[in-house]
Amino acid sequence: MAKLTDRYENQNLVSLAKQQYETKQQNTIPAEIVSLTSEGKIYPKSSPLRSGKLEMRYMTAYDEDILTNASYLREGVVLEKLVQALIISDVDYNEISSVDKDGLILSARILSYGSQYPVTVTDPKTKKELSRTVDLSKLHTKTIDLIPDENGEFDFKVNKHTLKFKFTTNLEYKESTTVSEFLKATITEVNGSRKQDDIEHFIQYEFLAIDSRRFQAYIVENTPTILLEYEFEGDEGGTFTAGFPVGRDLFWF
């Protein structure tokens, strides 16, 4: 007579076999190496993300279910779920910084549907709306010029204080709903102390608002990002450079 524990073990074996089969099948899907917007500089040397590259597979028709998942759409996590499903490198998705998110979304789009993206822009000379096509693979990136330490952290000096900070992960970014929460997630060291109590004390009692604003501006200024600007052909000839909107139609859903 079979015991409950036997059935439990059999279910585990079935689940394991199914997982191994799916992994084997996914390995047959074409994949490419894509670059991180941060070039990996914002991660510790011990992290595989420090290489500045990830392996991402092409989408299949099955993956398109993610784009139409009602609960994902309701929660606003469709693109995150898609990117997470397409990354095949052995990395923890939650350790990927928010500054790399847009670049990975664009890489997923290029691998899935190609680099040509139709947009509507306004000619600054004639004020007419023009239908144009952007080659997403030719977008420029604002790189990071700061020099990281072995932990992927950076120095910032304000008055008599020396800070170390990091670019937050995707998970930490979501949880940073206020300025103080953002600072607590970003600052990793104050005057040589990495104790959270010391960091919170500094933010609450010593970090003047004017200095905090300067620190935040410094981070924004040095944040690597994809530049959503492109050179378009004008209505009457010539060219002009303009930003363009990226909407839900980026993945045609």
Backbone as CSV, one residue per row, in Angstrom:
resi,resn,N_x,N_y,N_z,CA_x,CA_y,CA_z,C_x,C_y,C_z
1,MET,0.838,-1.192,0.000,0.000,0.000,0.000,0.884,1.257,0.000
2,ALA,0.663,2.140,-0.950,1.472,3.351,-1.075,1.169,4.307,0.064
3,LYS,2.211,4.930,0.583,2.050,5.896,1.656,1.968,7.304,1.080
4,LEU,1.447,8.208,1.903,1.331,9.601,1.475,2.697,10.176,1.115
5,THR,3.710,9.771,1.894,5.061,10.278,1.621,5.560,9.795,0.269
6,ASP,5.138,8.577,-0.142,5.526,8.058,-1.451,4.937,8.909,-2.559
7,ARG,3.648,9.260,-2.396,2.992,10.091,-3.414,3.652,11.465,-3.471
8,TYR,4.033,11.989,-2.306,4.681,13.307,-2.255,6.017,13.268,-2.987
9,GLU,6.783,12.188,-2.750,8.077,12.043,-3.417,7.891,11.892,-4.920
10,ASN,6.867,11.143,-5.334,6.609,10.966,-6.758,6.247,12.292,-7.423
11,GLN,5.448,13.093,-6.709,5.084,14.411,-7.250,6.315,15.286,-7.405
12,ASN,7.225,15.200,-6.445,8.462,15.969,-6.540,9.287,15.541,-7.744
13,LEU,9.345,14.230,-7.971,10.108,13.713,-9.109,9.486,14.158,-10.430
14,VAL,8.152,14.153,-10.482,7.461,14.597,-11.695,7.733,16.072,-11.955
15,SER,7.656,16.874,-10.879,7.908,18.306,-11.010,9.349,18.571,-11.441
16,LEU,10.283,17.830,-10.860,11.689,17.985,-11.212,11.927,17.604,-12.670
17,ALA,11.320,16.488,-13.096,11.477,16.045,-14.483,10.893,17.074,-15.452
18,LYS,9.736,17.637,-15.088,9.105,18.656,-15.931,9.982,19.893,-16.026
19,GLN,10.551,20.291,-14.880,11.418,21.473,-14.867,12.663,21.247,-15.722
20,GLN,13.248,20.038,-15.607,14.430,19.724,-16.402,14.113,19.703,-17.888
21,TYR,12.934,19.179,-18.228,12.511,19.144,-19.635,12.335,20.558,-20.178
22,GLU,11.665,21.425,-19.397,11.430,22.792,-19.853,12.748,23.543,-20.002
23,THR,13.678,23.310,-19.069,14.983,23.962,-19.161,15.722,23.515,-20.417
24,LYS,15.651,22.212,-20.693,16.314,21.676,-21.889,15.712,22.266,-23.150
25,GLN,14.387,22.385,-23.186,13.730,22.937,-24.366,14.043,24.421,-24.538
26,GLN,14.102,25.164,-23.429,14.411,26.582,-23.510,15.820,26.819,-24.038
27,ASN,16.710,25.868,-23.749,18.080,26.001,-24.228,18.185,25.874,-25.739
28,THR,17.134,25.394,-26.382,17.143,25.280,-27.839,16.680,26.580,-28.510
29,ILE,16.111,27.496,-27.736,15.639,28.768,-28.285,16.848,29.677,-28.518
30,PRO,16.927,30.337,-29.669,18.058,31.238,-29.936,18.183,32.309,-28.860
31,ALA,19.405,32.681,-28.555,19.665,33.691,-27.525,20.830,34.564,-27.974
32,GLU,20.956,35.720,-27.349,22.050,36.631,-27.655,22.566,37.279,-26.377
33,ILE,23.794,37.736,-26.437,24.379,38.482,-25.332,23.995,39.952,-25.499
34,VAL,23.415,40.551,-24.454,23.034,41.968,-24.503,23.828,42.722,-23.439
35,SER,24.059,43.988,-23.708,24.839,44.826,-22.795,23.934,45.550,-21.804
36,LEU,24.430,45.703,-20.588,23.715,46.467,-19.572,24.036,47.961,-19.748
37,THR,23.046,48.788,-19.519,23.230,50.227,-19.644,24.323,50.718,-18.706
38,SER,24.429,50.130,-17.540,25.415,50.540,-16.533,26.811,50.018,-16.826
39,GLU,26.940,49.156,-17.833,28.199,48.489,-18.158,28.692,47.613,-17.014
40,GLY,27.812,47.348,-16.054,28.162,46.483,-14.935,28.946,47.172,-13.836
41,LYS,29.251,48.459,-13.998,30.107,49.163,-13.037,29.458,49.319,-11.666
42,ILE,28.142,49.222,-11.594,27.430,49.498,-10.337,27.217,48.246,-9.492
43,TYR,27.810,47.129,-9.914,27.645,45.880,-9.170,28.970,45.468,-8.524
44,PRO,28.892,44.695,-7.435,30.125,44.216,-6.799,30.935,43.343,-7.751
45,LYS,32.247,43.303,-7.542,33.103,42.479,-8.394,32.747,41.001,-8.296
46,SER,32.139,40.618,-7.187,31.758,39.213,-6.996,30.497,38.835,-7.772
47,SER,29.779,39.836,-8.316,28.522,39.566,-9.014,28.767,39.286,-10.495
48,PRO,28.051,38.306,-11.066,28.165,38.064,-12.515,27.692,39.263,-13.331
49,LEU,26.920,40.146,-12.714,26.435,41.338,-13.411,27.557,42.349,-13.648
50,ARG,28.664,42.201,-12.932,29.793,43.135,-13.081,30.375,43.071,-14.495
51,SER,30.158,41.968,-15.193,30.664,41.823,-16.561,29.994,42.807,-17.515
52,GLY,28.830,43.321,-17.109,28.124,44.276,-17.943,27.325,43.654,-19.062
53,LYS,27.157,42.338,-19.009,26.424,41.647,-20.069,25.517,40.567,-19.489
54,LEU,24.462,40.268,-20.233,23.531,39.204,-19.877,23.204,38.403,-21.132
55,GLU,22.800,37.175,-20.936,22.306,36.389,-22.068,20.780,36.385,-22.012
56,MET,20.172,36.745,-23.112,18.721,36.834,-23.196,18.243,36.072,-24.420
57,ARG,17.196,35.278,-24.245,16.678,34.494,-25.362,15.589,35.252,-26.113
58,TYR,15.290,34.765,-27.287,14.215,35.336,-28.085,12.861,34.937,-27.486
59,MET,11.840,35.764,-27.724,10.486,35.428,-27.302,9.909,34.349,-28.199
60,THR,9.030,33.544,-27.628,8.235,32.604,-28.419,6.769,33.026,-28.308
61,ALA,5.925,32.366,-29.091,4.494,32.672,-29.034,3.941,32.424,-27.632
62,TYR,4.514,31.452,-26.940,4.068,31.140,-25.579,4.322,32.316,-24.637
63,ASP,5.443,33.017,-24.853,5.786,34.161,-23.999,4.817,35.320,-24.186
64,GLU,4.140,35.361,-25.317,3.201,36.454,-25.558,2.031,36.415,-24.579
65,ASP,1.821,35.266,-23.943,0.787,35.185,-22.910,1.078,36.155,-21.768
66,ILE,2.365,36.395,-21.522,2.740,37.318,-20.451,2.210,38.709,-20.753
67,LEU,2.272,39.107,-22.032,1.866,40.458,-22.427,0.375,40.698,-22.271
68,THR,-0.390,39.624,-22.220,-1.848,39.768,-22.108,-2.383,39.257,-20.775
69,ASN,-1.483,38.952,-19.850,-1.892,38.456,-18.540,-2.613,39.554,-17.772
70,ALA,-3.865,39.323,-17.441,-4.702,40.355,-16.817,-4.143,40.836,-15.483
71,SER,-3.667,39.921,-14.662,-3.162,40.324,-13.347,-1.869,41.124,-13.473
72,TYR,-1.006,40.749,-14.430,0.232,41.508,-14.651,-0.086,42.911,-15.151
73,LEU,-1.065,43.001,-16.053,-1.468,44.305,-16.568,-2.035,45.175,-15.446
74,ARG,-2.833,44.561,-14.590,-3.459,45.296,-13.490,-2.409,45.814,-12.501
75,GLU,-1.388,45.004,-12.262,-0.349,45.386,-11.308,0.762,46.208,-11.949
76,GLY,0.738,46.335,-13.270,1.753,47.126,-13.962,3.128,46.487,-13.989
77,VAL,3.173,45.151,-14.023,4.463,44.449,-13.984,4.696,43.598,-15.234
78,VAL,3.947,43.880,-16.297,4.035,43.059,-17.505,5.463,42.989,-18.041
79,LEU,6.080,44.140,-18.256,7.406,44.160,-18.869,8.459,43.548,-17.956
80,GLU,8.319,43.741,-16.659,9.258,43.118,-15.727,9.161,41.598,-15.798
81,LYS,7.937,41.089,-15.832,7.746,39.642,-15.911,8.302,39.093,-17.219
82,LEU,8.130,39.845,-18.295,8.634,39.395,-19.588,10.154,39.342,-19.586
83,VAL,10.787,40.414,-19.141,12.253,40.454,-19.112,12.802,39.350,-18.220
84,GLN,12.161,39.151,-17.077,12.595,38.108,-16.148,12.538,36.732,-16.799
85,ALA,11.492,36.494,-17.609,11.341,35.205,-18.274,12.376,34.994,-19.374
86,LEU,12.818,36.082,-19.997,13.721,35.965,-21.144,15.192,35.890,-20.755
87,ILE,15.542,36.335,-19.546,16.941,36.274,-19.109,17.308,34.823,-18.779
88,ILE,18.359,34.335,-19.405,18.769,32.955,-19.131,20.114,32.882,-18.400
89,SER,20.766,34.018,-18.206,21.986,34.029,-17.397,21.630,33.698,-15.950
90,ASP,22.575,33.097,-15.250,22.346,32.689,-13.865,22.533,33.893,-12.939
91,VAL,21.514,34.757,-12.902,21.550,35.936,-12.038,20.219,36.058,-11.314
92,ASP,20.255,36.745,-10.183,19.035,37.020,-9.432,18.422,38.294,-10.007
93,TYR,17.222,38.184,-10.557,16.586,39.337,-11.199,16.444,40.512,-10.234
94,ASN,16.190,40.228,-8.961,16.009,41.294,-7.977,17.291,42.055,-7.670
95,GLU,18.431,41.518,-8.103,19.699,42.206,-7.892,20.044,43.131,-9.053
96,ILE,19.241,43.088,-10.111,19.478,43.971,-11.251,19.013,45.377,-10.899
97,SER,19.882,46.351,-11.103,19.560,47.725,-10.750,18.473,48.288,-11.648
98,SER,17.709,49.210,-11.093,16.646,49.847,-11.857,17.202,50.625,-13.041
99,VAL,18.464,51.065,-12.980,19.024,51.838,-14.089,19.241,50.975,-15.331
100,ASP,19.250,49.662,-15.168,19.434,48.760,-16.303,18.108,48.272,-16.886
101,LYS,17.020,48.591,-16.222,15.715,48.048,-16.608,15.292,48.465,-18.014
102,ASP,15.355,49.769,-18.320,14.895,50.234,-19.629,15.699,49.609,-20.759
103,GLY,17.004,49.480,-20.547,17.854,48.878,-21.571,17.492,47.429,-21.830
104,LEU,17.176,46.689,-20.772,16.796,45.293,-20.932,15.441,45.161,-21.633
105,ILE,14.524,46.105,-21.349,13.228,46.099,-22.023,13.412,46.338,-23.515
106,LEU,14.264,47.296,-23.875,14.523,47.562,-25.289,15.201,46.373,-25.958
107,SER,16.124,45.734,-25.251,16.784,44.544,-25.807,15.776,43.434,-26.049
108,ALA,14.849,43.257,-25.101,13.807,42.235,-25.264,12.932,42.543,-26.468
109,ARG,12.620,43.821,-26.658,11.781,44.215,-27.789,12.495,43.944,-29.112
110,ILE,13.788,44.296,-29.177,14.559,44.090,-30.405,14.660,42.608,-30.741
111,LEU,14.929,41.796,-29.727,15.019,40.355,-29.959,13.674,39.761,-30.340
112,SER,12.598,40.338,-29.832,11.268,39.763,-30.030,10.643,40.175,-31.360
113,TYR,10.679,41.473,-31.657,9.954,41.981,-32.827,10.811,42.814,-33.768
114,GLY,12.114,42.880,-33.528,12.980,43.672,-34.379,13.215,45.070,-33.826
115,SER,14.102,45.811,-34.459,14.511,47.120,-33.949,13.705,48.275,-34.522
116,GLN,12.902,48.038,-35.556,12.144,49.126,-36.166,10.889,49.439,-35.355
117,TYR,10.770,50.701,-34.932,9.659,51.108,-34.075,9.010,52.372,-34.639
118,PRO,7.757,52.283,-35.098,7.080,53.451,-35.663,6.662,54.441,-34.568
119,VAL,6.907,55.721,-34.829,6.558,56.764,-33.862,5.935,57.950,-34.599
120,THR,5.319,58.830,-33.837,4.799,60.088,-34.364,5.507,61.233,-33.661
121,VAL,6.140,62.116,-34.436,6.871,63.249,-33.877,6.430,64.532,-34.572
122,THR,6.693,65.655,-33.920,6.316,66.954,-34.479,7.542,67.669,-35.038
123,ASP,7.456,68.070,-36.297,8.531,68.833,-36.927,8.579,70.216,-36.263
124,PRO,9.704,70.584,-35.642,9.771,71.876,-34.938,9.657,73.078,-35.877
125,LYS,9.921,72.866,-37.168,9.871,73.971,-38.124,8.463,74.195,-38.660
126,THR,7.818,73.116,-39.111,6.490,73.252,-39.729,5.364,72.970,-38.751
127,LYS,5.710,72.413,-37.567,4.737,72.052,-36.531,3.804,70.922,-36.978
128,LYS,4.163,70.224,-38.031,3.338,69.118,-38.509,3.726,67.822,-37.795
129,GLU,2.735,66.969,-37.568,3.004,65.648,-37.010,3.452,64.721,-38.135
130,LEU,4.547,64.020,-37.891,5.130,63.161,-38.912,5.188,61.719,-38.429
131,SER,4.928,60.803,-39.319,5.076,59.377,-39.018,6.487,58.959,-39.419
132,ARG,7.243,58.502,-38.476,8.629,58.113,-38.725,8.921,56.778,-38.046
133,THR,10.077,56.223,-38.372,10.482,54.946,-37.786,11.822,55.105,-37.092
134,VAL,11.896,54.628,-35.860,13.128,54.666,-35.078,13.795,53.300,-35.120
135,ASP,15.100,53.283,-35.329,15.872,52.050,-35.212,16.368,51.965,-33.771
136,LEU,15.705,51.159,-32.962,16.011,51.092,-31.534,17.443,50.646,-31.256
137,SER,18.043,49.919,-32.183,19.410,49.433,-31.979,20.440,50.547,-32.112
138,LYS,20.015,51.721,-32.610,20.939,52.830,-32.813,20.797,53.934,-31.769
139,LEU,20.006,53.689,-30.738,19.864,54.684,-29.679,21.170,54.807,-28.898
140,HIS,21.472,56.014,-28.467,22.698,56.253,-27.706,22.450,56.066,-26.206
141,THR,23.526,55.829,-25.504,23.462,55.611,-24.053,24.319,56.634,-23.331
142,LYS,23.775,57.204,-22.267,24.592,58.051,-21.395,25.284,57.130,-20.404
143,THR,26.585,57.009,-20.527,27.329,56.074,-19.700,27.703,56.703,-18.358
144,ILE,28.200,55.871,-17.474,28.604,56.331,-16.154,30.108,56.564,-16.157
145,ASP,30.525,57.750,-15.707,31.944,58.105,-15.710,32.581,57.965,-14.333
146,LEU,31.792,57.700,-13.307,32.324,57.547,-11.962,33.101,56.238,-11.842
147,ILE,34.074,56.237,-10.934,34.888,55.040,-10.718,34.357,54.287,-9.497
148,PRO,33.905,53.048,-9.680,33.343,52.288,-8.552,34.431,51.610,-7.728
149,ASP,34.094,51.253,-6.491,34.995,50.422,-5.707,34.639,48.961,-5.954
150,GLU,35.215,48.061,-5.198,34.993,46.634,-5.432,33.556,46.203,-5.133
151,ASN,32.821,47.044,-4.381,31.423,46.742,-4.071,30.449,47.376,-5.059
152,GLY,30.986,48.064,-6.078,30.114,48.752,-7.016,29.506,50.007,-6.406
153,GLU,30.197,50.591,-5.434,29.729,51.803,-4.758,30.605,52.992,-5.122
154,PHE,30.080,54.204,-4.843,30.753,55.419,-5.270,30.842,56.412,-4.107
155,ASP,31.836,57.312,-4.172,32.065,58.282,-3.103,31.365,59.606,-3.407
156,PHE,30.944,60.266,-2.339,30.375,61.607,-2.445,30.717,62.346,-1.159
157,LYS,31.301,63.540,-1.299,31.669,64.328,-0.126,30.756,65.534,-0.006
158,VAL,30.263,65.775,1.195,29.413,66.926,1.459,29.826,67.514,2.804
159,ASN,30.284,68.768,2.762,30.806,69.420,3.962,31.882,68.548,4.604
160,LYS,31.698,68.169,5.852,32.718,67.357,6.540,32.418,65.859,6.442
161,HIS,31.395,65.498,5.704,30.977,64.104,5.646,31.414,63.431,4.341
162,THR,31.766,62.175,4.466,32.090,61.357,3.300,31.083,60.216,3.209
163,LEU,30.397,60.141,2.091,29.375,59.121,1.893,29.818,58.125,0.834
164,LYS,29.268,56.941,0.944,29.321,55.971,-0.143,27.875,55.676,-0.530
165,PHE,27.647,55.536,-1.838,26.288,55.245,-2.286,26.308,54.227,-3.415
166,LYS,25.154,53.648,-3.645,24.996,52.683,-4.731,23.755,53.051,-5.528
167,PHE,23.678,52.512,-6.714,22.456,52.636,-7.500,21.544,51.489,-7.085
168,THR,20.329,51.812,-6.709,19.436,50.831,-6.092,19.032,49.718,-7.048
169,THR,18.708,48.572,-6.473,18.201,47.456,-7.259,16.751,47.714,-7.626
170,ASN,16.238,46.880,-8.513,14.853,47.037,-8.956,13.893,46.957,-7.771
171,LEU,14.157,46.038,-6.836,13.291,45.858,-5.673,13.390,47.044,-4.726
172,GLU,14.610,47.520,-4.470,14.807,48.655,-3.562,14.180,49.920,-4.126
173,TYR,14.244,50.074,-5.451,13.677,51.259,-6.099,12.169,51.322,-5.864
174,LYS,11.497,50.173,-5.964,10.049,50.138,-5.773,9.668,50.543,-4.352
175,GLU,10.516,50.154,-3.399,10.182,50.385,-2.001,10.550,51.804,-1.546
176,SER,11.267,52.549,-2.386,11.685,53.901,-2.016,10.614,54.902,-2.422
177,THR,9.634,55.089,-1.537,8.486,55.932,-1.874,8.658,57.374,-1.423
178,THR,9.577,57.642,-0.510,9.830,58.995,-0.024,11.310,59.315,-0.198
179,VAL,11.646,60.590,-0.027,13.038,61.002,-0.160,13.914,60.277,0.856
180,SER,13.453,60.233,2.107,14.269,59.591,3.143,14.427,58.097,2.888
181,GLU,13.378,57.446,2.383,13.475,56.022,2.063,14.449,55.805,0.913
182,PHE,14.398,56.695,-0.071,15.346,56.604,-1.183,16.772,56.756,-0.685
183,LEU,17.000,57.720,0.201,18.344,57.948,0.723,18.827,56.751,1.527
184,LYS,17.941,56.162,2.320,18.324,54.988,3.117,18.664,53.793,2.236
185,ALA,17.995,53.698,1.075,18.270,52.601,0.155,19.528,52.849,-0.667
186,THR,19.906,54.124,-0.792,21.019,54.502,-1.668,22.342,54.654,-0.923
187,ILE,22.306,55.294,0.249,23.531,55.520,1.016,23.927,54.234,1.750
188,THR,25.141,53.806,1.546,25.611,52.555,2.159,26.618,52.781,3.277
189,GLU,27.168,54.004,3.341,28.189,54.266,4.357,28.263,55.758,4.627
190,VAL,28.422,56.119,5.896,28.593,57.521,6.299,29.818,57.618,7.199
191,ASN,30.823,58.372,6.746,32.040,58.586,7.532,32.641,57.274,8.031
192,GLY,32.653,56.276,7.168,33.277,54.994,7.484,32.380,53.991,8.176
193,SER,31.184,54.391,8.580,30.257,53.481,9.265,29.200,52.966,8.296
194,ARG,28.996,51.661,8.321,27.975,51.047,7.479,26.776,50.592,8.313
195,LYS,26.740,51.006,9.584,25.619,50.652,10.448,24.366,51.419,10.002
196,GLN,23.268,50.712,9.864,22.041,51.344,9.403,21.572,52.436,10.356
197,ASP,21.783,52.234,11.661,21.387,53.244,12.649,22.147,54.551,12.428
198,ASP,23.443,54.442,12.115,24.257,55.638,11.883,23.819,56.356,10.604
199,ILE,23.487,55.576,9.588,23.041,56.167,8.325,21.710,56.886,8.527
200,GLU,20.783,56.255,9.242,19.480,56.872,9.484,19.616,58.123,10.356
201,HIS,20.519,58.072,11.337,20.757,59.240,12.196,21.282,60.399,11.348
202,PHE,22.198,60.116,10.460,22.754,61.150,9.593,21.668,61.778,8.717
203,ILE,20.828,60.932,8.111,19.763,61.430,7.236,18.774,62.293,8.011
204,GLN,18.452,61.872,9.227,17.425,62.565,10.010,17.919,63.843,10.681
205,TYR,19.190,63.868,11.121,19.630,64.982,11.948,20.794,65.807,11.381
206,GLU,21.515,65.265,10.394,22.718,65.970,9.926,22.712,66.309,8.439
207,PHE,21.914,65.602,7.657,21.914,65.796,6.211,20.961,66.939,5.862
208,LEU,21.509,68.148,5.726,20.680,69.316,5.442,19.985,69.165,4.095
209,ALA,18.803,69.748,3.984,17.998,69.605,2.773,18.741,70.082,1.535
210,ILE,19.487,71.200,1.661,20.204,71.719,0.504,21.287,70.752,0.043
211,ASP,21.924,70.065,1.003,22.951,69.077,0.665,22.319,67.804,0.103
212,SER,21.166,67.436,0.654,20.437,66.275,0.144,20.027,66.491,-1.306
213,ARG,19.559,67.713,-1.604,19.153,68.031,-2.975,20.350,67.946,-3.932
214,ARG,21.488,68.428,-3.477,22.698,68.368,-4.304,23.134,66.920,-4.531
215,PHE,23.017,66.099,-3.499,23.354,64.676,-3.614,22.432,63.975,-4.603
216,GLN,21.137,64.242,-4.504,20.191,63.628,-5.427,20.443,64.064,-6.862
217,ALA,20.774,65.346,-7.050,21.071,65.862,-8.386,22.323,65.198,-8.942
218,TYR,23.287,64.935,-8.077,24.528,64.271,-8.486,24.239,62.859,-8.984
219,ILE,23.359,62.160,-8.292,22.992,60.811,-8.710,22.286,60.845,-10.067
220,VAL,21.326,61.760,-10.208,20.599,61.872,-11.481,21.561,62.199,-12.619
221,GLU,22.479,63.117,-12.364,23.441,63.545,-13.385,24.326,62.391,-13.847
222,ASN,24.619,61.478,-12.934,25.552,60.381,-13.242,24.867,59.040,-13.470
223,THR,23.550,59.034,-13.517,22.827,57.786,-13.753,22.916,57.392,-15.224
224,PRO,23.432,56.198,-15.528,23.459,55.757,-16.923,22.046,55.511,-17.425
225,THR,21.785,55.864,-18.665,20.428,55.723,-19.185,20.418,55.633,-20.704
226,ILE,19.358,55.063,-21.240,19.132,55.056,-22.678,18.540,56.403,-23.067
227,LEU,19.127,57.055,-24.044,18.626,58.364,-24.476,17.561,58.176,-25.553
228,LEU,16.333,58.510,-25.199,15.222,58.346,-26.141,15.134,59.571,-27.053
229,GLU,16.216,59.803,-27.781,16.295,60.866,-28.769,16.773,60.272,-30.083
230,TYR,16.322,60.876,-31.178,16.650,60.307,-32.485,16.683,61.426,-33.527
231,GLU,17.453,61.214,-34.579,17.508,62.193,-35.664,16.496,61.803,-36.737
232,PHE,15.537,62.681,-36.956,14.449,62.402,-37.906,14.578,63.273,-39.152
233,GLU,14.022,62.769,-40.240,13.933,63.561,-41.461,12.779,64.547,-41.327
234,GLY,13.039,65.814,-41.663,12.031,66.842,-41.528,10.986,66.801,-42.627
235,ASP,9.930,67.556,-42.436,8.822,67.606,-43.387,9.240,68.236,-44.713
236,GLU,10.199,69.167,-44.662,10.634,69.864,-45.868,12.100,69.571,-46.184
237,GLY,12.537,68.388,-45.815,13.942,68.050,-46.001,14.747,68.418,-44.769
238,GLY,16.010,68.060,-44.773,16.825,68.311,-43.594,16.479,67.340,-42.479
239,THR,17.083,67.540,-41.326,16.832,66.667,-40.184,16.661,67.485,-38.910
240,PHE,16.093,66.871,-37.926,15.996,67.469,-36.597,16.074,66.353,-35.559
241,THR,16.582,66.687,-34.399,16.699,65.717,-33.310,15.594,65.974,-32.299
242,ALA,14.907,64.925,-31.916,13.798,65.078,-30.970,13.633,63.810,-30.153
243,GLY,13.019,63.990,-29.007,12.644,62.834,-28.219,11.398,62.201,-28.811
244,PHE,11.141,60.974,-28.421,9.950,60.287,-28.927,9.325,59.462,-27.808
245,PRO,8.023,59.306,-27.860,7.337,58.551,-26.800,7.461,57.043,-27.013
246,VAL,7.544,56.323,-25.904,7.505,54.859,-25.938,6.258,54.433,-25.196
247,GLY,5.350,53.789,-25.903,4.077,53.416,-25.299,3.884,51.917,-25.190
248,ARG,2.664,51.550,-24.883,2.331,50.131,-24.748,2.559,49.365,-26.045
249,ASP,2.519,50.091,-27.179,2.698,49.435,-28.468,4.139,49.012,-28.722
250,LEU,5.034,49.276,-27.765,6.414,48.823,-27.927,6.459,47.318,-28.150
251,PHE,5.536,46.606,-27.509,5.421,45.165,-27.709,4.128,44.786,-28.396
252,TRP,3.455,45.766,-29.021,2.256,45.501,-29.815,1.148,44.866,-28.998
253,PHE,0.887,45.399,-27.816,-0.237,44.856,-27.039,-1.042,45.990,-26.448
